[in-house]
Amino acid sequence: MSNHLDFTRGRAALIGIAACLAFAAIPIGFAQAAPVNPATTKPFVVLSGAGVENTGPSVLNGDLGVSPGTSLVGFGAPATVNGAIHENDGVAAQAQADLTTAYNVASGQAVSPGNELTGQNLGGLTLTPGTYGFSSSAELTGQLTLDAQGDPDAEFVFVIGTTLVTESASSVILTNGASPCNVYWKVGSSATFGTTTAFEGNVLALESISVNNGVTVLGRLLARNGEVTLINDVLTAPQCSVGSGSGGEAGSGTATTTVTPAGTSPVPAAKKKKGTPTTVKAKTGGGTATIVHGPVGAGGVNVGVRGKRIKKVTITVNGARVGGHPRTVRVPTTPGVHHVVAHVVFEGSTKPKTVRYTFRIPTPVLHPRQGPSQFTG
Amino acid sequence: MIIRRPRSRPYALRGGVVAGLAALAIGGAGVAQAAPAPTHRPWAAQPLVVLLGDHVARRSPNAGAGGIEAVAARRPLTRVRTVLPVLGSRGPHDAWLRVRLPGRPNGHTGWISADRTRSTSTPWEIVVSLSRRDVVVFRAGRVVREFAAIVGKPSTPTPRASFFVEEALRLAPGAAGGPFALATSARSDVFQEFEGGPGQIALHGTRNLSGSLGTAASHGCVRLAPHAIAWLASRIGAGVPLSIE
């Protein structure tokens, strides 16, 4: 008996030592998050259970939906919704059901002790893939960096007990292959974004989401029960493909500057004109530039430049120069041929290069409904 | 931008022929020397607004202003959503939109709230020339098609003003004016009612109707060859501006 007890104690001690060794060996963020599947919420950039109210010229690149509520306010001019609107229809209802599932999966994520961040401000942190927990509220003041360490499928899940609040001008930066498709913010009550916050990831909130003036979001704002309020914001649902085996989503690439909104009324894929370079690699200096584009949607297509050692990009669209040297522009998808030319200046000794992207949008064919002939003739 | 030329003849030649026919005043009142159609028009994408609910058009941009008329969220013939050209905006965050309205008086406008609407735009524009008796289709300010047409005869003229396409519809095989029609916001100045409708002016085909293209012989509608109206109906949707000159 005593031998058995001794053996049991010894085994327990070994397990304890092994566990301690394991914890000692695990850096912050090593514990991989279980997959969260957004399912039919993917096309949505905003989904609410109660209603969505907008003020000012907000731009939504993705679908807008509400269910079981019915209130959508402020989405006429000057606001722009480059996506479908689902007002308490079956699509929105299914998305809400899938949101509940995703929320519950995110809530059930195991948080390793090293990833417990309760009481810490997210500002200034650099986190690797994993699940991070806040037993109560989470705050972001300044910059949070999410480093995928080269794995485009890496998932970040934040399990927040109550509120998520970002201060003005805060930002979330994704690096080393991190994709906004694979970042989830489970918010136990409500989320509030301070003015001009630049946020990335999918917010799964139990209650409301309040987005103050001038916020940009590359991700989705999904509220189960409460309202979503917007003020002059730009929200873009990222392009996310189905991941392999994880139930989650694969990353949309390593470019963090290329916004790829979900098109909701897709037209035939854009065709690259033969002979137009979309990638250049310099012989000296290490500078590279690639012109990339998102899906062609009804509202437009985002075209951008990514690469190495890029100093400045000047883009012209159909012969008109775009001011401000942005690295991503949105090109309207009106029928016809569109030419995007990007002149890239590099740091160091790499000579400037020009990359081009040409695509054609076919004229959509309409099929009118049958009706009575009761005209003057 | 691709410019599609007419399949039959170069535009300039065709315009000249039509103008010549017009000068001969075949089948209608005497026509003044018709200027050739422009090949370009000043262009900016025409803003449109899609009504997501019923609205009341008002005389000025405030909720207390007198109402002009109710504007239903859907058009009466095919039940597609109402789409109106936007001519301007007013108020905080452009809360009010000045829109062109369907029906009488021809070309009238009013103000609607931007609530329960969705904004969009179109690169298309249609110009009907009563003098040349043709229909010119512009996309992004450039001519892409030109079709000979039958326009209203002197006793039942096609009204001149700025209008828009209310809805496109496919007509039954035996219906007059098939195979398609673009029902417009224009109304006849002569007929208050016609064939059960409100004297609505449409661009439609010539099936089961008489008359020769390039003449002024209709009751006010603009008749086009079946292939021409089929081309239009497959491209032109609700809200596209229409100018009858």
Chai-1 contact restraints between the chains, C-beta under 6 A:
chainA,res_idxA,chainB,res_idxB,connection_type,confidence,min_distance_angstrom,max_distance_angstrom,comment,restraint_id
A,G56,B,H93,contact,1.0,0.0,6.0,A-B,restraint_1
A,G76,B,A114,contact,1.0,0.0,6.0,A-B,restraint_2
A,G76,B,T117,contact,1.0,0.0,6.0,A-B,restraint_3
A,A77,B,D94,contact,1.0,0.0,6.0,A-B,restraint_4
A,A77,B,L97,contact,1.0,0.0,6.0,A-B,restraint_5
A,A77,B,A114,contact,1.0,0.0,6.0,A-B,restraint_6
A,A77,B,S119,contact,1.0,0.0,6.0,A-B,restraint_7
A,P78,B,D94,contact,1.0,0.0,6.0,A-B,restraint_8
A,T334,B,P123,contact,1.0,0.0,6.0,A-B,restraint_9
A,G336,B,M1,contact,1.0,0.0,6.0,A-B,restraint_10
A,G336,B,I2,contact,1.0,0.0,6.0,A-B,restraint_11
A,V337,B,I2,contact,1.0,0.0,6.0,A-B,restraint_12
A,T363,B,R235,contact,1.0,0.0,6.0,A-B,restraint_13
A,V365,B,S234,contact,1.0,0.0,6.0,A-B,restraint_14
A,L366,B,S234,contact,1.0,0.0,6.0,A-B,restraint_15
A,L366,B,G237,contact,1.0,0.0,6.0,A-B,restraint_16
A,P368,B,A168,contact,1.0,0.0,6.0,A-B,restraint_17
A,P368,B,L169,contact,1.0,0.0,6.0,A-B,restraint_18
A,P368,B,R170,contact,1.0,0.0,6.0,A-B,restraint_19
A,P368,B,A233,contact,1.0,0.0,6.0,A-B,restraint_20
A,R369,B,T78,contact,1.0,0.0,6.0,A-B,restraint_21
A,Q370,B,R170,contact,1.0,0.0,6.0,A-B,restraint_22
A,G371,B,L77,contact,1.0,0.0,6.0,A-B,restraint_23
A,G371,B,T78,contact,1.0,0.0,6.0,A-B,restraint_24
A,G371,B,L169,contact,1.0,0.0,6.0,A-B,restraint_25
A,S373,B,L171,contact,1.0,0.0,6.0,A-B,restraint_26
A,S373,B,A175,contact,1.0,0.0,6.0,A-B,restraint_27
A,S373,B,A176,contact,1.0,0.0,6.0,A-B,restraint_28
A,S373,B,G177,contact,1.0,0.0,6.0,A-B,restraint_29
A,Q374,B,E195,contact,1.0,0.0,6.0,A-B,restraint_30
A,Q374,B,G196,contact,1.0,0.0,6.0,A-B,restraint_31
A,Q374,B,G197,contact,1.0,0.0,6.0,A-B,restraint_32
A,F375,B,Q200,contact,1.0,0.0,6.0,A-B,restraint_33
A,F375,B,A202,contact,1.0,0.0,6.0,A-B,restraint_34
A,F375,B,C221,contact,1.0,0.0,6.0,A-B,restraint_35
A,T376,B,S188,contact,1.0,0.0,6.0,A-B,restraint_36
A,T376,B,F191,contact,1.0,0.0,6.0,A-B,restraint_37
A,T376,B,F194,contact,1.0,0.0,6.0,A-B,restraint_38
A,T376,B,G199,contact,1.0,0.0,6.0,A-B,restraint_39
A,T376,B,H219,contact,1.0,0.0,6.0,A-B,restraint_40
A,T376,B,G220,contact,1.0,0.0,6.0,A-B,restraint_41
A,T376,B,C221,contact,1.0,0.0,6.0,A-B,restraint_42
A,G377,B,H219,contact,1.0,0.0,6.0,A-B,restraint_43
A,G377,B,C221,contact,1.0,0.0,6.0,A-B,restraint_44
